[in-house]
């Protein structure tokens, strides 16, 4: 008997019982559900929520693989020094680099999915509803937005908090007002700030390899700039991602490819992405203008980040990652087309503002997205009210033409 038939039999056996959601979840994850609408007008689609989530995961896989190679590259670079003449094949795409990624990144992914899905299953069994697929994407996003050296127990605690408080208390997938992955990161930032400050994210166990100290710490670009330090990385390194940073946020190139894939598959909104980029550039131009005018001197603690070219903000830190994979969340973002322009613009605008004015936390895109998650319904409300007022105004100014009923009947007769 096939696996599909066995799962179907278990599904039918436990139908109506407490454990039914667990068997249904496994069955629908592997196979398309065979339930169809029996009444009313409907359209049978080729996709469902699970396959939509899987499409987003497909866009994240290249970022995950790159992050695993980059983990090893930053590891050995901190110990032995980075090569003077970089070779993609011999210096980056090596088994030694990938092995470091396996032992450092995969445990984060395993804990994220294991703990998150366990909480989902528990709530499904207790509340008697189907296991929701929303965590399929969240489980992949979480390990990509945290420091690689984050203790696994901290991640597990944060995942429980994010799933329960960020989603389940609101009613589950589709009902949450805050992005669950960002809720998890926000919890980590406020509960364990020394691990999430953004200035030191690469910590390497170098004892066996180099006989050196227990750990070697490397600052991110934003951490260096926040302390008015000199930026030592080239534009190509920053764009392609050969720099330190949170696990999956370094490669702007792969993030752009993922964003184009999501736009092509109509999963994500290009309006939000484009407007967020515009907002970040506008805020960056304002800061650049302030420093160019001499209103801020080089002795100011804000000078390095304010004088940092506006477009470079897009290729360092998590700004690009947040814009593509977080801001475009269809549940927590604006729903109206006009509202998406406002929503995205303020995300980019506020992200750079937080990045500059909070040197202790130079990475501000995730706080900006959470803030706009809260205001997204308000934005849509005023957009809709604006449309209603325009229509009422047109109706008020419309000219009412009275038609003689007898002439109307004669016109109909002539037409026939």
Kinemage of the C-alpha trace (Angstrom):
@kinemage 1
@onewidth
@group {chain A} dominant
@subgroup {mainchain}
@vectorlist {calphas} color= white
{ca unk a 1} P 0.000 0.000 0.000
{ca unk a 2} L 1.360 3.434 -0.937
{ca unk a 3} L 2.345 6.122 1.537
{ca unk a 4} L -0.470 8.307 0.254
{ca unk a 5} L -3.061 5.605 0.978
{ca unk a 6} L -1.625 4.952 4.443
{ca unk a 7} L -1.791 8.634 5.336
{ca unk a 8} L -5.301 8.869 3.928
{ca unk a 9} L -6.393 5.888 6.040
{ca unk a 10} L -4.885 7.419 9.186
{ca unk a 11} L -6.567 10.697 8.330
{ca unk a 12} L -9.946 8.976 8.072
{ca unk a 13} L -9.335 6.849 11.172
{ca unk a 14} L -8.650 9.860 13.403
{ca unk a 15} L -11.249 12.096 11.767
{ca unk a 16} L -13.046 14.096 14.441
{ca unk a 17} L -10.527 13.159 17.140
{ca unk a 18} L -7.960 15.282 18.948
{ca unk a 19} L -4.985 14.120 16.894
{ca unk a 20} L -6.738 14.594 13.544
{ca unk a 21} L -5.005 17.944 12.775
{ca unk a 22} L -1.582 16.312 13.098
{ca unk a 23} L -2.317 13.595 10.511
{ca unk a 24} L -4.094 16.079 8.229
{ca unk a 25} L -1.054 18.364 8.307
{ca unk a 26} L 1.327 15.589 7.209
{ca unk a 27} L -1.073 14.458 4.483
{ca unk a 28} L -1.665 17.914 2.993
{ca unk a 29} L 2.024 18.823 3.232
{ca unk a 30} L 2.987 15.925 0.977
{ca unk a 31} L -0.088 15.833 -1.267
{ca unk a 32} L -2.647 18.277 -2.609
{ca unk a 33} L -5.884 18.108 -0.595
{ca unk a 34} L -8.816 16.575 -2.456
{ca unk a 35} L -11.519 18.661 -0.765
{ca unk a 36} L -13.488 20.941 -3.097
{ca unk a 37} L -16.242 23.478 -2.581
{ca unk a 38} L -19.652 21.843 -2.911
{ca unk a 39} L -21.892 24.899 -3.203
{ca unk a 40} L -21.779 28.473 -4.391
{ca unk a 41} L -19.701 29.922 -7.173
{ca unk a 42} L -15.999 29.169 -6.916
{ca unk a 43} L -12.831 28.844 -8.979
{ca unk a 44} L -10.472 25.907 -8.507
{ca unk a 45} L -6.916 27.232 -8.316
{ca unk a 46} L -3.696 25.397 -9.057
{ca unk a 47} L -2.081 26.575 -5.821
{ca unk a 48} L -2.957 26.828 -2.158
{ca unk a 49} L -1.466 28.498 0.907
{ca unk a 50} L 1.092 25.721 1.387
{ca unk a 51} L 2.397 26.013 -2.154
{ca unk a 52} L 2.481 29.787 -1.920
{ca unk a 53} L 4.665 29.450 1.164
{ca unk a 54} L 6.870 26.926 -0.615
{ca unk a 55} L 7.412 29.446 -3.404
{ca unk a 56} L 8.793 31.922 -0.875
{ca unk a 57} L 11.049 29.204 0.554
{ca unk a 58} L 12.368 28.527 -2.960
{ca unk a 59} L 13.339 32.207 -3.161
{ca unk a 60} L 15.175 31.866 0.173
{ca unk a 61} L 17.163 28.711 -0.609
{ca unk a 62} L 19.966 30.483 -2.570
{ca unk a 63} L 20.337 32.969 0.290
{ca unk a 64} L 20.571 30.102 2.794
{ca unk a 65} L 23.220 28.239 0.790
{ca unk a 66} L 25.273 31.397 0.303
{ca unk a 67} L 25.084 32.153 4.022
{ca unk a 68} L 26.536 28.730 4.809
{ca unk a 69} L 29.562 29.344 2.590
{ca unk a 70} L 29.910 32.871 3.960
{ca unk a 71} L 29.914 31.537 7.524
{ca unk a 72} L 33.062 29.563 6.807
{ca unk a 73} L 34.592 32.345 4.731
{ca unk a 74} L 34.220 34.866 7.567
{ca unk a 75} L 35.396 32.251 10.068
{ca unk a 76} L 38.683 31.473 8.350
{ca unk a 77} L 39.141 35.087 7.299
{ca unk a 78} L 38.983 36.226 10.920
{ca unk a 79} L 41.542 33.593 11.896
{ca unk a 80} L 43.964 33.531 8.986
{ca unk a 81} L 43.234 36.814 7.250
{ca unk a 82} L 41.252 37.394 4.051
{ca unk a 83} L 42.947 36.697 0.680
{ca unk a 84} L 44.454 39.634 -1.172
{ca unk a 85} L 43.276 38.321 -4.535
{ca unk a 86} L 39.835 36.802 -4.052
{ca unk a 87} L 38.798 33.698 -6.010
{ca unk a 88} L 35.154 32.627 -5.846
{ca unk a 89} L 35.945 28.940 -6.341
{ca unk a 90} L 39.138 28.435 -4.362
{ca unk a 91} L 38.490 30.956 -1.557
{ca unk a 92} L 34.719 30.920 -1.108
{ca unk a 93} L 33.022 27.838 -2.580
{ca unk a 94} L 35.072 25.329 -0.599
{ca unk a 95} L 34.055 22.354 1.497
{ca unk a 96} L 35.781 23.768 4.588
{ca unk a 97} L 33.675 26.923 4.366
{ca unk a 98} L 30.503 24.948 3.743
{ca unk a 99} L 31.202 22.632 6.662
{ca unk a 100} L 31.360 25.594 9.036
{ca unk a 101} L 27.999 26.663 7.645
{ca unk a 102} L 26.573 23.204 8.227
{ca unk a 103} L 27.587 23.085 11.888
{ca unk a 104} L 26.638 26.718 12.576
{ca unk a 105} L 23.609 27.487 10.378
{ca unk a 106} L 21.714 24.184 10.107
{ca unk a 107} L 21.181 23.908 13.889
{ca unk a 108} L 19.521 27.340 13.784
{ca unk a 109} L 17.210 26.130 11.007
{ca unk a 110} L 16.458 22.879 12.853
{ca unk a 111} L 15.586 24.635 16.121
{ca unk a 112} L 13.486 27.236 14.333
{ca unk a 113} L 11.379 24.651 12.496
{ca unk a 114} L 11.331 22.077 15.283
{ca unk a 115} L 10.159 24.394 18.047
{ca unk a 116} L 7.878 26.489 15.838
{ca unk a 117} L 6.050 23.543 14.265
{ca unk a 118} L 5.746 21.851 17.656
{ca unk a 119} L 3.937 24.913 18.997
{ca unk a 120} L 1.753 24.975 15.862
{ca unk a 121} L 0.817 21.301 16.315
{ca unk a 122} L 0.039 21.789 20.011
{ca unk a 123} L -2.268 24.723 19.321
{ca unk a 124} L -3.943 22.858 16.450
{ca unk a 125} L -4.669 19.846 18.660
{ca unk a 126} L -5.868 21.939 21.626
{ca unk a 127} L -8.051 24.280 19.581
{ca unk a 128} L -9.222 21.577 17.179
{ca unk a 129} L -8.312 23.339 13.914
{ca unk a 130} L -6.063 22.383 11.044
{ca unk a 131} L -2.301 22.966 11.310
{ca unk a 132} L -1.657 26.217 9.464
{ca unk a 133} L 1.088 26.541 6.886
{ca unk a 134} L 2.137 30.056 7.814
{ca unk a 135} L 5.174 28.918 9.794
{ca unk a 136} L 6.741 27.263 6.753
{ca unk a 137} L 8.155 30.638 5.700
{ca unk a 138} L 8.646 32.018 9.205
{ca unk a 139} L 10.724 28.974 10.125
{ca unk a 140} L 13.121 29.726 7.273
{ca unk a 141} L 13.219 33.492 7.812
{ca unk a 142} L 14.088 33.362 11.511
{ca unk a 143} L 17.533 31.671 11.244
{ca unk a 144} L 18.454 34.059 8.411
{ca unk a 145} L 17.876 37.242 10.454
{ca unk a 146} L 19.774 36.315 13.619
{ca unk a 147} L 23.509 36.350 14.433
{ca unk a 148} L 25.235 33.095 13.596
{ca unk a 149} L 26.540 32.700 17.156
{ca unk a 150} L 23.112 33.040 18.824
{ca unk a 151} L 22.681 30.311 21.488
{ca unk a 152} L 20.097 27.771 20.398
{ca unk a 153} L 18.162 27.959 23.658
{ca unk a 154} L 17.659 31.705 23.146
{ca unk a 155} L 16.325 31.025 19.672
{ca unk a 156} L 13.957 28.364 21.006
{ca unk a 157} L 12.543 30.705 23.677
{ca unk a 158} L 12.112 33.487 21.117
{ca unk a 159} L 10.345 31.191 18.650
{ca unk a 160} L 7.833 30.106 21.298
{ca unk a 161} L 7.181 33.741 22.157
{ca unk a 162} L 6.855 34.802 18.521
{ca unk a 163} L 4.468 32.014 17.513
{ca unk a 164} L 2.260 32.287 20.606
{ca unk a 165} L 2.196 36.050 21.157
{ca unk a 166} L 2.846 37.171 17.602
{ca unk a 167} L 0.351 34.889 15.870
{ca unk a 168} L -1.724 32.381 17.832
{ca unk a 169} L -3.261 34.888 20.252
{ca unk a 170} L -4.619 36.782 17.241
{ca unk a 171} L -6.212 33.685 15.751
{ca unk a 172} L -3.406 32.112 13.739
{ca unk a 173} L -2.159 32.546 10.185
{ca unk a 174} L -3.849 35.382 8.350
{ca unk a 175} L -5.067 37.068 11.539
{ca unk a 176} L -1.792 38.353 13.025
{ca unk a 177} L -1.089 42.087 12.925
{ca unk a 178} L 2.698 41.715 13.333
{ca unk a 179} L 5.106 39.687 11.253
{ca unk a 180} L 5.923 36.599 13.410
{ca unk a 181} L 9.568 36.427 12.286
{ca unk a 182} L 10.097 40.081 13.184
{ca unk a 183} L 8.304 39.555 16.489
{ca unk a 184} L 10.860 36.831 17.247
{ca unk a 185} L 13.756 39.116 16.357
{ca unk a 186} L 12.295 41.975 18.396
{ca unk a 187} L 11.992 39.657 21.397
{ca unk a 188} L 15.627 38.633 21.031
{ca unk a 189} L 16.734 42.241 20.701
{ca unk a 190} L 14.963 43.432 23.853
{ca unk a 191} L 15.458 40.269 25.926
{ca unk a 192} L 19.098 39.583 24.971
{ca unk a 193} L 20.469 42.911 23.644
{ca unk a 194} L 24.135 41.955 24.025
{ca unk a 195} L 23.616 39.150 21.493
{ca unk a 196} L 21.541 41.219 19.064
{ca unk a 197} L 23.181 44.647 19.208
{ca unk a 198} L 24.349 44.365 15.610
{ca unk a 199} L 27.957 45.361 16.218
{ca unk a 200} L 29.475 41.887 16.715
{ca unk a 201} L 27.738 38.986 15.052
{ca unk a 202} L 30.553 36.652 14.006
{ca unk a 203} L 32.014 34.712 16.933
{ca unk a 204} L 34.356 31.880 16.025
{ca unk a 205} L 35.510 28.936 18.056
{ca unk a 206} L 39.148 29.138 17.003
{ca unk a 207} L 40.883 27.016 19.635
{ca unk a 208} L 41.300 23.830 17.589
{ca unk a 209} L 42.023 25.529 14.286
{ca unk a 210} L 44.392 28.266 15.318
{ca unk a 211} L 45.334 27.543 18.909
{ca unk a 212} L 44.219 31.060 19.687
{ca unk a 213} L 41.705 32.559 22.091
{ca unk a 214} L 38.320 31.015 22.768
{ca unk a 215} L 36.576 33.375 20.369
{ca unk a 216} L 37.282 35.943 17.693
{ca unk a 217} L 34.720 38.692 17.175
{ca unk a 218} L 34.270 40.656 13.976
{ca unk a 219} L 32.233 43.835 13.613
{ca unk a 220} L 29.676 44.390 10.885
{ca unk a 221} L 29.962 47.352 8.546
{ca unk a 222} L 27.154 49.152 10.334
{ca unk a 223} L 28.765 48.510 13.709
{ca unk a 224} L 32.012 50.021 12.471
{ca unk a 225} L 30.299 53.066 10.972
{ca unk a 226} L 28.234 53.574 14.114
{ca unk a 227} L 31.516 54.017 15.980
{ca unk a 228} L 32.835 56.413 13.305
{ca unk a 229} L 35.253 53.784 12.056
{ca unk a 230} L 36.610 53.412 8.530
{ca unk a 231} L 34.786 51.206 6.049
{ca unk a 232} L 37.236 48.679 4.598
{ca unk a 233} L 35.038 46.654 2.250
{ca unk a 234} L 34.683 47.213 -1.488
{ca unk a 235} L 31.381 47.899 -3.231
{ca unk a 236} L 31.458 44.488 -4.906
{ca unk a 237} L 32.036 42.716 -1.573
{ca unk a 238} L 29.067 44.533 -0.054
{ca unk a 239} L 26.805 43.887 -3.064
{ca unk a 240} L 27.633 40.198 -3.505
{ca unk a 241} L 27.737 39.556 0.250
{ca unk a 242} L 31.337 38.639 1.153
{ca unk a 243} L 30.994 40.609 4.394
{ca unk a 244} L 30.058 39.872 8.016
{ca unk a 245} L 26.456 40.273 9.096
{ca unk a 246} L 23.454 38.307 10.279
{ca unk a 247} L 23.188 34.885 8.666
{ca unk a 248} L 21.220 35.582 5.478
{ca unk a 249} L 21.318 39.348 5.106
{ca unk a 250} L 24.664 39.941 3.416
{ca unk a 251} L 24.144 39.112 -0.279
{ca unk a 252} L 22.135 41.920 -1.859
{ca unk a 253} L 22.634 40.272 -5.253
{ca unk a 254} L 20.847 37.053 -4.269
{ca unk a 255} L 18.188 38.996 -2.378
{ca unk a 256} L 17.410 40.976 -5.542
{ca unk a 257} L 17.135 37.741 -7.534
{ca unk a 258} L 14.780 36.354 -4.882
{ca unk a 259} L 12.712 39.540 -5.000
{ca unk a 260} L 12.391 39.355 -8.797
{ca unk a 261} L 11.300 35.723 -8.492
{ca unk a 262} L 8.608 36.654 -5.960
{ca unk a 263} L 7.370 39.501 -8.151
{ca unk a 264} L 7.333 37.248 -11.238
{ca unk a 265} L 5.296 34.605 -9.382
{ca unk a 266} L 2.982 37.368 -8.062
{ca unk a 267} L 3.686 36.434 -4.465
{ca unk a 268} L 5.163 39.778 -3.371
{ca unk a 269} L 4.223 43.365 -4.183
{ca unk a 270} L 6.649 45.303 -6.375
{ca unk a 271} L 4.996 48.517 -5.177
{ca unk a 272} L 6.138 47.920 -1.601
{ca unk a 273} L 9.673 47.022 -2.703
{ca unk a 274} L 10.076 50.027 -4.987
{ca unk a 275} L 8.556 52.538 -2.581
{ca unk a 276} L 10.720 51.231 0.292
{ca unk a 277} L 13.831 51.722 -1.836
{ca unk a 278} L 12.697 55.262 -2.669
{ca unk a 279} L 12.033 56.002 1.014
{ca unk a 280} L 15.490 54.788 2.046
{ca unk a 281} L 17.159 56.836 -0.683
{ca unk a 282} L 15.221 59.984 0.256
{ca unk a 283} L 16.217 59.690 3.918
{ca unk a 284} L 19.798 58.963 2.908
{ca unk a 285} L 19.894 62.006 0.597
{ca unk a 286} L 18.629 64.202 3.431
{ca unk a 287} L 21.393 63.015 5.758
{ca unk a 288} L 23.995 63.410 3.018
{ca unk a 289} L 22.793 66.955 2.446
{ca unk a 290} L 23.116 67.755 6.135
{ca unk a 291} L 26.732 66.585 6.248
{ca unk a 292} L 27.610 68.229 2.927
{ca unk a 293} L 26.265 71.524 4.267
{ca unk a 294} L 28.580 71.235 7.266
{ca unk a 295} L 25.780 71.186 9.836
{ca unk a 296} L 27.252 67.994 11.326
{ca unk a 297} L 30.981 67.836 12.000
{ca unk a 298} L 33.216 64.785 11.834
{ca unk a 299} L 33.428 64.740 15.618
{ca unk a 300} L 29.718 63.906 15.879
{ca unk a 301} L 28.862 60.307 16.679
{ca unk a 302} L 26.323 60.396 13.833
{ca unk a 303} L 28.732 61.631 11.163
{ca unk a 304} L 29.864 58.300 9.633
{ca unk a 305} L 26.380 56.936 9.090
{ca unk a 306} L 24.948 60.313 8.009
{ca unk a 307} L 27.703 60.843 5.444
{ca unk a 308} L 27.431 57.240 4.206
{ca unk a 309} L 26.206 57.450 0.586
{ca unk a 310} L 22.446 56.987 0.484
{ca unk a 311} L 22.479 54.154 -2.072
{ca unk a 312} L 25.031 52.199 -0.055
{ca unk a 313} L 22.460 51.800 2.726
{ca unk a 314} L 20.692 49.375 0.400
{ca unk a 315} L 23.645 46.986 0.090
{ca unk a 316} L 24.715 46.678 3.730
{ca unk a 317} L 22.881 45.324 6.736
{ca unk a 318} L 19.424 43.824 6.530
{ca unk a 319} L 17.653 46.612 4.633
{ca unk a 320} L 17.397 44.743 1.318
{ca unk a 321} L 16.427 41.486 3.053
{ca unk a 322} L 13.741 43.224 5.101
{ca unk a 323} L 12.288 45.020 2.080
{ca unk a 324} L 12.062 41.893 -0.079
{ca unk a 325} L 11.067 39.169 2.368
{ca unk a 326} L 9.523 40.965 5.361
{ca unk a 327} L 7.849 44.158 4.218
{ca unk a 328} L 5.997 42.291 1.457
{ca unk a 329} L 4.209 39.951 3.881
{ca unk a 330} L 0.628 40.035 2.513
{ca unk a 331} L -0.927 39.529 5.943
{ca unk a 332} L 0.707 42.346 7.894
{ca unk a 333} L 1.251 44.851 5.065
{ca unk a 334} L -1.123 47.285 3.401
{ca unk a 335} L -3.751 45.735 1.156
{ca unk a 336} L -4.646 48.657 -1.115
{ca unk a 337} L -2.401 49.532 -4.052
{ca unk a 338} L -2.136 53.186 -3.044
{ca unk a 339} L -1.580 52.203 0.585
{ca unk a 340} L 1.346 49.982 -0.432
{ca unk a 341} L 3.196 53.031 -1.761
{ca unk a 342} L 2.841 54.865 1.570
{ca unk a 343} L 3.555 51.711 3.572
{ca unk a 344} L 6.749 50.866 1.702
{ca unk a 345} L 8.016 54.451 1.566
{ca unk a 346} L 7.841 54.908 5.323
{ca unk a 347} L 9.540 51.552 5.926
{ca unk a 348} L 12.576 52.647 3.922
{ca unk a 349} L 12.494 56.183 5.309
{ca unk a 350} L 12.271 55.143 8.966
{ca unk a 351} L 14.800 52.306 8.535
{ca unk a 352} L 17.612 54.682 7.600
{ca unk a 353} L 16.509 57.140 10.288
{ca unk a 354} L 16.765 54.491 13.020
{ca unk a 355} L 20.033 53.212 11.568
{ca unk a 356} L 21.614 56.672 11.840
{ca unk a 357} L 20.164 57.996 15.078
{ca unk a 358} L 20.539 54.824 17.146
{ca unk a 359} L 24.246 53.893 17.046
{ca unk a 360} L 23.608 51.175 19.640
{ca unk a 361} L 21.303 49.461 17.134
{ca unk a 362} L 22.379 50.542 13.646
{ca unk a 363} L 20.153 47.954 11.967
{ca unk a 364} L 16.678 49.547 12.061
{ca unk a 365} L 14.747 47.979 9.191
{ca unk a 366} L 13.027 45.365 11.336
{ca unk a 367} L 11.799 47.868 13.880
{ca unk a 368} L 10.574 50.061 11.018
{ca unk a 369} L 8.617 47.174 9.488
{ca unk a 370} L 7.029 46.268 12.826
{ca unk a 371} L 6.018 49.901 13.318
{ca unk a 372} L 4.420 50.045 9.878
{ca unk a 373} L 2.712 46.688 10.487
{ca unk a 374} L 0.791 48.477 13.219
{ca unk a 375} L -0.092 51.419 10.968
{ca unk a 376} L -0.918 49.381 7.830
{ca unk a 377} L -4.668 49.090 8.663
{ca unk a 378} L -4.804 52.836 9.350
{ca unk a 379} L -3.172 53.581 5.993
{ca unk a 380} L -5.675 51.367 4.183
{ca unk a 381} L -8.548 52.951 6.111
{ca unk a 382} L -7.668 56.463 4.972
{ca unk a 383} L -7.009 55.320 1.410
{ca unk a 384} L -10.460 53.736 1.258
{ca unk a 385} L -12.103 56.763 2.900
{ca unk a 386} L -10.338 59.001 0.390
{ca unk a 387} L -11.739 56.946 -2.473
{ca unk a 388} L -15.232 57.112 -0.971
{ca unk a 389} L -15.027 60.908 -0.632
{ca unk a 390} L -13.888 61.251 -4.248
{ca unk a 391} L -16.817 59.148 -5.456
{ca unk a 392} L -19.279 61.059 -3.301
{ca unk a 393} L -17.907 64.322 -4.662
{ca unk a 394} L -18.300 63.099 -8.234
{ca unk a 395} L -21.837 61.979 -7.449
{ca unk a 396} L -22.656 65.344 -5.880
{ca unk a 397} L -21.345 67.249 -8.905
{ca unk a 398} L -22.935 64.916 -11.420
{ca unk a 399} L -25.639 66.370 -13.660
{ca unk a 400} L -28.961 64.573 -13.361
{ca unk a 401} L -30.756 64.292 -16.705
{ca unk a 402} L -34.483 63.770 -16.583
{ca unk a 403} L -35.835 61.589 -19.379
{ca unk a 404} L -39.407 61.781 -20.582
{ca unk a 405} L -40.844 58.283 -20.126
{ca unk a 406} L -43.062 58.528 -23.219
{ca unk a 407} L -40.108 59.516 -25.414
{ca unk a 408} L -38.116 56.685 -23.919
{ca unk a 409} L -40.804 54.154 -24.846
{ca unk a 410} L -40.996 55.530 -28.399
{ca unk a 411} L -37.191 55.262 -28.716
{ca unk a 412} L -37.300 51.635 -27.611
{ca unk a 413} L -40.061 50.852 -30.149
{ca unk a 414} L -38.104 52.468 -32.991
{ca unk a 415} L -35.019 50.524 -32.011
{ca unk a 416} L -36.874 47.236 -32.088
